């Protein structure tokens, strides 16, 4: 080929190359512009979620009980993940995985572009993982729930799952209020997945609302401490205590034993550890229910606190069944007030059987037994209350002294609060009330006052002496019941000790119920175990809420001051 031919070939080739390049540029910039822009955006632009901040739960004084704190979670994009990266072994070690486990976890993602490697890690661990700079491995900010009071408020507050959804307690009951709404935004990421620019916000994040509870954290701690000490010292299986504000129905404290730490990742168990026993656990109330049998007699019968009842010889036959006094006592002829003070089974049975059969049931229903307290707590039990005509006169007699029915500690506290409020019953509530809720007048205020005074006699002269609080009059009733077996009948040698009462008796502010379930050893009566816990919780509540003493005896006041000083030093 001559010179001209070679020249023509070279020039033609160059022209073809230039033409091809020009066409490619035109094709990229004009013909395929939209397609390429979309492809580029898919690789650099991302729509990312903005997690909503879950609302805070506080006590009545604004003290935080549940808060959400930002934490990092490790995730990976399997399509960008380099299984041969030299830092992969280090990453597996930080995640407490073997190299094979890590690789298998990535490979199990299928065609997804997102998989969690580990959630809610510590800031120190997050910094180490970030420093490895492994392609496709990134960090995401989330929120983890934290409970400052730990096990003290665990049963009331409940807990959330790892995704911030309420699973138990207040967290579940007010989940819609607390949760909020997640937002989203479009961002530009660099080749390492780092966010370099926010293009626009697609949906605004809305934080959850705060919830203010009726609980007083100080009283909650005090009640928990005293209950736990009693359960441990008596070797009991469990225990519960409830404190209700008589005037408002607010639950000021609710504690249980055994408890759990909600800050630890929850693994669901079937032993009832996460169950709020105070609202769910059902028990036969025993002698604490005699209070309402006496209320029924005063309200519907022609008796007064001074009416005499013959309880001799300490036993009686009811429909072929024997009803007898505890420890085979014979109290003889005693008045209605003494029936409560001496906890006479025969006395309340005679009072109850002298009235129409439906009378006692109607009274118990008015005090909220057989239905929930309207607290809204998830899973709250309504107890058991069955009309006697369906089960016979003997059942009515046993119900008069607290058997043949079941109640929760919360129901008992609410019922005693109604007595303390002059016969006005209000819904029990976990929310702080700004005004006094309207209640229902269920019995004559005079009858309510008479019964509170009789209950004060139980503490002063009867079996409730250990429920006394120095400087104050208290009122209440002890109860000791045999523990019911799950298969029916009673467990031999197993008991439940109960005390329910009011403080101060002259103008009740607090209704308090203490339950000690299945104590071991020789001490198992409500007067021995539950009454002292009532005394300590009541003393703390009266002090914390600055309730003036209603026993103006100078010697008592001096002792009270010394006791308060010692408590403050403790």
C-alpha positions in Angstrom: 0.0 0.0 0.0 1.4 3.4 -1.0 1.7 6.4 1.2 -1.6 8.0 0.2 -3.4 4.8 0.9 -2.0 4.5 4.4 -2.7 8.1 5.0 -6.4 7.7 3.9 -6.8 4.6 6.1 -5.4 6.3 9.2 -7.5 9.4 8.7 -10.6 7.3 8.0 -10.0 5.3 11.2 -9.5 8.4 13.3 -12.7 9.9 11.9 -14.6 6.7 12.7 -13.2 6.7 16.2 -14.0 10.4 16.7 -17.5 9.9 15.2 -18.0 6.9 17.6 -16.9 9.0 20.6 -19.1 11.9 19.5 -22.1 9.5 19.1 -21.4 8.0 22.5 -21.3 11.4 24.1 -24.6 12.4 22.4 -26.2 9.1 23.3 -25.2 9.4 27.0 -26.0 13.1 27.3 -29.2 13.2 25.3 -30.7 9.9 24.4 -30.0 8.0 27.7 -29.8 11.0 30.0 -32.9 10.2 32.1 -32.0 6.5 32.4 -28.4 7.2 33.5 -29.5 9.9 35.9 -31.9 7.4 37.5 -29.3 4.8 37.7 -26.8 7.2 39.3 -29.4 8.3 41.8 -30.2 4.7 42.7 -26.5 4.3 43.6 -26.0 7.6 45.5 -29.4 8.8 46.5 -31.2 7.0 49.2 -34.5 7.4 51.1 -33.7 6.8 54.7 -36.0 6.6 57.7 -36.0 9.0 60.6 -36.9 7.1 63.7 -39.5 8.8 66.0 -38.5 9.6 69.5 -40.7 7.6 71.9 -42.4 9.7 74.4 -41.1 9.8 78.0 -43.0 8.4 80.9 -42.7 10.4 84.2 -44.0 10.1 87.7 -46.5 12.7 89.1 -43.6 15.1 90.0 -41.9 14.9 86.5 -39.3 12.4 87.5 -38.4 10.3 84.4 -39.5 6.6 84.6 -38.9 5.6 81.0 -36.8 7.5 78.4 -35.4 6.7 75.0 -31.7 7.1 74.3 -30.0 7.2 70.8 -27.9 4.1 70.0 -26.2 2.7 66.9 -27.1 -0.5 65.1 -24.8 -2.3 62.6 -26.2 -3.2 59.2 -24.9 -4.3 55.9 -25.7 -4.2 52.2 -24.9 -7.7 51.0 -24.5 -6.4 47.4 -21.6 -4.2 48.4 -20.2 -6.5 51.0 -16.6 -7.8 50.3 -16.3 -11.3 51.8 -12.5 -11.1 51.2 -11.9 -7.8 53.0 -8.9 -8.1 55.3 -10.8 -6.5 58.3 -13.6 -9.0 58.1 -12.2 -11.2 60.9 -11.9 -8.1 63.1 -15.6 -7.3 62.4 -16.7 -10.8 63.3 -14.8 -10.6 66.6 -16.4 -7.3 67.5 -19.8 -8.7 66.8 -19.0 -11.8 68.9 -19.4 -14.1 65.8 -17.1 -16.5 64.0 -16.1 -15.6 60.5 -18.2 -18.3 59.0 -21.3 -17.1 61.0 -20.8 -13.6 59.8 -20.5 -14.6 56.1 -23.4 -17.0 56.4 -25.5 -14.2 57.9 -24.7 -12.0 55.0 -25.3 -14.7 52.4 -28.7 -15.5 54.0 -30.0 -12.1 53.0 -30.9 -13.3 49.5 -31.5 -10.4 47.2 -32.0 -7.8 49.9 -29.9 -4.7 50.2 -30.3 -4.4 54.0 -29.6 -6.8 56.9 -29.0 -6.1 60.5 -25.8 -7.5 61.9 -26.3 -6.4 65.5 -28.7 -3.9 67.1 -28.2 -1.4 69.9 -24.5 -1.6 70.4 -22.4 0.6 72.7 -20.8 3.8 71.4 -17.3 2.4 72.0 -18.1 -0.6 69.8 -19.7 1.6 67.1 -16.5 3.6 66.9 -14.4 0.5 66.5 -16.7 -0.8 63.7 -16.7 2.5 61.9 -12.9 2.6 62.0 -12.7 -0.7 60.1 -14.1 1.0 57.0 -15.5 -2.2 55.5 -17.5 -1.5 52.3 -21.2 -2.3 52.7 -21.1 -2.2 56.5 -22.8 0.8 58.0 -24.3 2.2 61.2 -27.8 3.3 61.8 -29.1 5.5 64.6 -32.0 4.0 66.6 -33.5 4.5 70.1 -33.3 2.2 73.0 -35.7 2.4 76.0 -34.1 3.0 79.4 -35.8 2.7 82.8 -34.0 4.7 85.5 -35.8 2.9 88.4 -35.2 -0.6 87.0 -37.0 -3.3 88.9 -38.8 -0.9 91.2 -41.3 0.2 88.5 -40.9 -2.8 86.1 -44.3 -4.4 86.6 -46.2 -1.1 86.1 -44.2 0.3 83.2 -43.7 -3.0 81.4 -41.2 -2.9 78.5 -40.8 -2.4 74.7 -39.4 -4.8 72.2 -36.2 -4.0 70.2 -38.3 -2.1 67.6 -39.7 0.2 70.3 -43.2 -1.3 70.5 -44.9 -1.6 73.9 -45.3 -5.2 74.9 -46.4 -5.0 78.6 -47.7 -2.6 81.2 -48.0 1.1 80.6 -45.8 0.8 77.6 -48.4 -1.3 76.0 -51.5 0.5 77.3 -50.3 3.8 75.9 -48.3 2.6 73.0 -50.2 4.7 70.4 -49.6 7.8 72.5 -45.9 7.2 73.2 -44.9 5.8 69.8 -45.0 8.8 67.5 -44.6 8.6 63.7 -41.4 7.9 61.9 -40.2 10.3 59.2 -38.1 9.9 56.0 -35.7 12.0 54.0 -33.8 11.7 50.7 -30.0 11.9 51.0 -26.8 11.6 48.9 -24.3 9.0 50.1 -20.7 8.7 49.0 -19.1 5.4 47.9 -18.6 4.4 51.5 -22.2 4.9 52.3 -21.6 8.1 54.3 -24.4 10.7 54.2 -23.0 13.8 52.5 -26.1 15.8 51.6 -29.8 16.0 52.5 -31.8 16.6 49.3 -35.2 17.0 50.8 -37.5 15.8 53.6 -40.2 13.4 52.4 -42.1 12.9 55.7 -41.7 14.9 58.9 -40.9 12.8 62.0 -43.4 13.3 64.9 -42.1 12.4 68.3 -44.4 10.5 70.7 -46.3 12.3 73.5 -45.1 12.1 77.1 -47.3 10.3 79.6 -47.4 11.6 83.2 -48.3 8.8 85.7 -50.0 9.1 89.1 -47.1 7.2 90.7 -44.9 9.0 93.2 -41.4 7.6 92.6 -40.3 8.2 96.2 -43.3 6.3 97.6 -42.7 3.6 94.9 -39.2 3.1 96.1 -40.2 3.0 99.7 -43.0 0.5 99.1 -40.8 -1.7 97.0 -38.1 -1.8 99.7 -40.5 -2.7 102.5 -42.3 -5.4 100.4 -39.0 -7.0 99.2 -37.6 -7.1 102.8 -40.8 -8.8 104.0 -40.9 -11.4 101.2 -37.2 -12.2 101.6 -37.3 -12.5 105.4 -40.4 -14.7 105.4 -39.2 -16.8 102.5 -42.4 -16.1 100.7 -43.1 -17.0 97.1 -44.2 -13.6 96.1 -45.9 -10.4 97.3 -47.7 -7.2 96.2 -48.5 -3.8 97.6 -50.8 -1.0 96.3 -51.3 2.5 97.5 -54.2 4.6 96.2 -55.1 8.2 96.8 -58.5 8.1 98.5 -59.7 11.4 97.1 -58.8 10.9 93.4 -58.4 7.1 92.8 -54.8 7.7 91.7 -52.4 4.8 92.1 -49.5 6.3 94.0 -47.5 3.1 94.3 -47.8 -0.4 93.0 -45.0 -3.0 93.6 -44.5 -6.7 93.3 -42.0 -9.4 94.2 -40.2 -11.1 92.5 -39.4 -8.4 90.0 -37.1 -8.1 86.9 -34.8 -5.6 85.3 -36.5 -4.1 82.2 -33.1 -2.7 81.0 -31.9 -6.1 80.3 -33.1 -7.6 77.0 -36.3 -9.4 77.8 -36.6 -13.1 77.0 -40.2 -14.1 77.5 -40.7 -16.6 80.3 -43.7 -18.5 81.4 -43.1 -18.3 85.2 -45.2 -15.1 85.5 -42.2 -12.9 86.4 -43.3 -10.2 84.1 -46.9 -10.3 85.3 -48.2 -7.4 87.4 -49.5 -9.5 90.3 -51.2 -6.5 91.9 -53.5 -6.1 89.0 -53.7 -9.7 87.7 -53.1 -12.1 90.7 -56.4 -13.4 92.2 -56.7 -14.4 95.8 -59.5 -15.3 98.2 -59.5 -12.2 100.4 -60.4 -13.9 103.7 -61.1 -11.7 106.7 -60.3 -8.4 104.9 -63.7 -9.0 103.1 -65.6 -9.0 106.5 -65.4 -5.3 106.3 -67.9 -5.3 103.4 -70.2 -7.8 105.1 -70.5 -5.4 108.0 -71.0 -2.5 105.6 -73.8 -4.6 104.0 -75.5 -5.2 107.4 -75.3 -1.5 108.4 -76.5 -0.3 105.1 -79.3 -2.8 104.5 -80.2 -4.2 108.0 -81.6 -2.8 111.2 -78.3 -2.9 113.1 -75.8 -0.4 114.4 -72.2 -0.7 115.5 -73.6 -1.4 119.0 -76.1 -4.1 118.1 -75.4 -7.3 120.0 -75.0 -10.7 118.2 -74.7 -14.0 119.9 -71.8 -16.0 118.4 -71.9 -18.9 120.9 -70.8 -21.6 120.9 -68.3 -20.6 118.2 -69.7 -22.7 115.5 -72.9 -23.2 113.5 -74.4 -25.5 110.9 -75.2 -23.9 107.5 -77.0 -26.2 105.0 -75.2 -29.2 106.4 -71.8 -27.6 106.5 -69.9 -26.4 109.6 -68.9 -22.7 110.0 -66.6 -22.1 112.9 -64.4 -19.4 114.5 -60.7 -19.5 113.8 -58.8 -21.5 116.4 -62.2 -22.7 117.8 -62.8 -19.5 119.8 -66.1 -18.6 121.4 -66.6 -14.9 121.6 -70.1 -15.2 123.1 -72.4 -12.1 122.8 -70.5 -9.3 121.1 -71.5 -6.1 119.3 -71.1 -5.4 115.5 -67.9 -3.4 116.1 -66.4 -6.3 118.0 -67.3 -8.7 115.2 -64.7 -6.8 113.1 -62.3 -6.3 115.9 -62.3 -10.0 116.8 -62.7 -11.1 113.2 -65.7 -13.3 114.0 -66.8 -15.8 111.3 -70.0 -16.6 113.1 -70.8 -12.9 113.6 -70.6 -11.9 109.9 -72.3 -15.1 108.9 -75.3 -14.4 111.1 -75.4 -10.7 109.9 -75.3 -11.8 106.2 -77.9 -14.7 106.5 -80.3 -12.3 108.2 -80.6 -10.3 105.0 -81.9 -11.3 101.5 -79.4 -13.5 99.6 -78.7 -10.9 96.9 -77.9 -8.2 99.4 -74.2 -9.1 100.0 -73.6 -9.7 96.3 -75.1 -6.3 95.5 -72.9 -4.6 98.0 -69.7 -6.4 96.8 -70.5 -5.4 93.2 -71.0 -1.8 94.3 -67.5 -1.8 95.7 -66.1 -3.0 92.4 -65.6 -6.7 93.0 -66.3 -9.0 90.0 -65.2 -6.4 87.5 -62.1 -4.5 86.6 -61.1 -1.2 88.3 -61.3 0.7 85.0 -57.5 1.4 85.3 -57.0 0.3 81.7 -54.0 -1.9 82.7 -53.4 -4.6 80.1 -54.6 -8.0 81.3 -56.2 -6.7 84.5 -58.3 -9.4 86.2 -61.9 -8.8 87.2 -61.7 -11.5 90.0 -64.6 -13.9 90.5 -67.9 -13.2 92.1 -70.7 -15.7 91.5 -74.3 -15.2 92.8 -74.9 -17.5 95.8 -78.4 -18.7 94.6 -76.6 -20.7 92.0 -74.3 -22.3 94.6 -76.3 -22.4 97.9 -76.5 -20.8 101.3 -73.3 -22.2 102.5 -71.4 -20.4 99.7 -73.1 -17.1 100.8 -71.9 -17.8 104.4 -68.3 -18.4 103.2 -68.4 -15.2 101.1 -69.3 -13.3 104.2 -65.9 -14.1 105.6 -63.9 -13.9 102.4 -64.0 -17.3 100.8 -65.8 -18.5 97.6 -64.8 -15.3 95.8 -61.5 -13.9 94.4 -60.2 -10.4 94.1 -57.0 -8.7 93.1 -54.9 -6.5 95.4 -55.8 -3.5 93.2 -59.6 -4.2 93.6 -59.2 -4.4 97.4 -57.3 -1.1 97.5 -60.0 0.6 95.4 -62.8 -0.8 97.6 -61.1 0.4 100.8 -60.5 3.8 99.1 -64.2 4.0 98.6 -64.8 3.5 102.3 -62.2 6.2 103.1 -63.9 8.6 100.6 -67.2 8.5 102.5 -68.7 5.8 100.3 -67.7 7.3 97.0 -66.1 4.9 94.5 -63.9 6.2 91.7 -62.1 4.4 88.9 -58.5 3.5 89.8 -56.1 5.3 87.5 -52.4 5.3 86.6 -52.6 8.8 85.2 -52.0 12.0 87.2 -55.3 13.8 87.8 -55.5 17.6 87.6 -58.9 17.6 89.2 -60.8 15.3 91.6 -62.7 12.8 89.4 -66.4 12.5 89.8 -67.3 9.4 91.7 -70.4 7.4 92.5 -72.0 7.4 96.0 -72.5 3.7 96.7 -73.3 3.7 100.4 -74.4 6.1 103.1 -71.5 8.4 104.2 -72.5 7.8 107.8 -72.1 4.0 107.3 -68.7 4.5 105.7 -67.6 6.6 108.6 -68.9 4.1 111.1 -67.0 1.3 109.4 -63.7 3.3 109.2 -64.0 3.9 113.0 -64.6 0.2 113.6 -61.5 -0.6 111.5 -59.5 1.8 113.6 -60.6 -0.2 116.6 -59.2 -3.3 114.8 -55.8 -1.6 114.7 -55.9 -0.2 118.2 -57.3 -3.2 120.1 -57.7 -6.1 117.7 -55.5 -8.2 115.5 -54.1 -5.2 113.5 -51.9 -3.7 116.2 -48.7 -4.1 114.1 -50.3 -1.7 111.5 -50.1 1.2 113.9 -48.2 4.4 112.8 -46.8 6.5 115.6 -48.6 9.9 115.7 -51.5 8.8 113.5 -54.7 6.8 113.7 -54.8 4.0 111.2 -57.7 1.7 110.2 -57.6 -1.7 108.6 -58.3 -5.4 108.6 -56.1 -8.4 108.6 -56.7 -11.5 106.6 -55.1 -15.0 106.3 -56.3 -17.4 103.7 -55.3 -20.9 102.6 -53.8 -20.9 99.1 -55.9 -22.2 96.3 -54.4 -25.0 94.1 -54.5 -24.6 90.4 -56.3 -27.9 90.2 -58.9 -26.9 92.8 -59.0 -27.2 96.5 -56.4 -25.8 98.9 -52.8 -26.5 99.2 -51.9 -28.0 102.7 -49.7 -25.7 104.7 -49.7 -22.8 102.2 -51.2 -19.5 103.1 -51.6 -15.9 101.9 -51.2 -13.1 104.4 -53.2 -9.8 103.7 -53.7 -6.5 105.3 -56.0 -3.7 103.8 -56.3 -0.4 105.5 -56.5 3.4 105.5 -54.4 6.2 106.9 -55.0 8.5 108.6 -58.2 7.1 110.0 -59.6 10.5 111.0 -59.6 11.8 107.4 -58.3 9.0 105.1 -55.8 10.0 102.4 -54.3 6.6 101.5 -55.8 3.2 100.9 -53.0 0.5 101.2 -53.2 -3.2 100.6 -50.3 -5.6 101.3 -50.2 -9.3 100.2 -47.6 -11.8 101.2 -48.0 -14.9 99.1 -47.1 -18.3 100.6 -44.6 -17.4 103.4 -42.6 -20.2 104.9 -42.2 -20.9 108.5 -44.4 -20.4 111.6 -45.3 -16.8 110.8 -47.9 -16.6 108.1 -50.8 -14.6 109.5 -51.7 -11.2 108.0 -51.3 -9.6 111.4 -47.8 -10.9 111.6 -46.4 -10.3 108.1 -48.7 -7.9 106.1 -49.6 -5.5 108.9 -46.0 -4.4 109.7 -45.4 -3.7 105.9 -48.6 -1.6 105.9 -47.3 0.4 108.9 -44.0 1.2 107.2 -45.5 2.1 103.9 -48.2 4.3 105.5 -45.7 6.0 107.7 -43.6 6.9 104.6 -46.6 8.1 102.6 -47.9 10.3 105.4 -44.4 11.9 105.8 -43.8 12.3 102.0 -47.2 14.0 101.5 -46.9 16.1 104.6 -50.1 14.8 106.2 -50.4 16.3 109.8 -50.7 13.8 112.7 -54.2 13.1 113.9 -53.1 11.7 117.3 -52.2 14.8 119.3 -50.8 12.9 122.3 -47.5 14.7 123.1 -45.6 11.5 123.9 -46.7 10.0 120.6 -45.6 13.1 118.7 -42.2 13.1 120.4 -41.7 9.4 119.4 -42.8 10.2 115.9 -40.2 12.9 115.6 -37.5 10.6 116.7 -38.7 7.9 114.3 -38.8 10.4 111.4 -35.2 11.6 112.2 -33.9 8.0 112.2 -35.7 7.4 108.9 -34.1 10.4 107.3 -30.7 9.4 108.5 -31.2 5.9 107.1 
